Amino acid sequence: MVESQEKSKLLLVDDEVGYLEVLSKRLTHRGFKVTTASSGAEAIRALRSWEFDLAVVDLKMEDMDGIEVLKVLKRMDPALHVIILTGHGSERAARDGIAHGAFDYLIKPIGLDPLIARIRAALSSESG
């Protein structure tokens, strides 16, 4: 477990670049170390190069959906915590995400404080 959650390394994955930039800046201002990826393929490349404590992955993206990205990330790093974040919520997608190892499934728009609360909860849990 990381020494300080505030220094935790987050991977944010979303093909909405404007949203990605805003969320990255807001989380960085809260003390997290943030790397962004605007596609599933970019997220996979990032995980090959760096270690992360948690990934926040959008469900609907152009190249790969969030469940596909989740499966690949968990194969690469089974201990990685993953939160699926989407504006296109469905019960089936939520069940699929949790079944494939997502820590949580959150619906956009979500406020920064509730998102950080779920990130902290994931980082505090014992398994990825």
Salt bridges, closest charged atoms under 4 A:
GLU6 OE2 - ARG120 NH2 2.69
ASP14 OD2 - LYS108 NZ 2.73
GLU16 OE2 - LYS108 NZ 3.64
ASP58 OD1 - LYS108 NZ 3.33
GLU91 OE1 - ARG95 NH1 3.69
ASP96 OD2 - ARG92 NE 3.94
ASP104 OD2 - ARG118 NE 2.58
ASP113 OD1 - ARG30 NH2 2.76
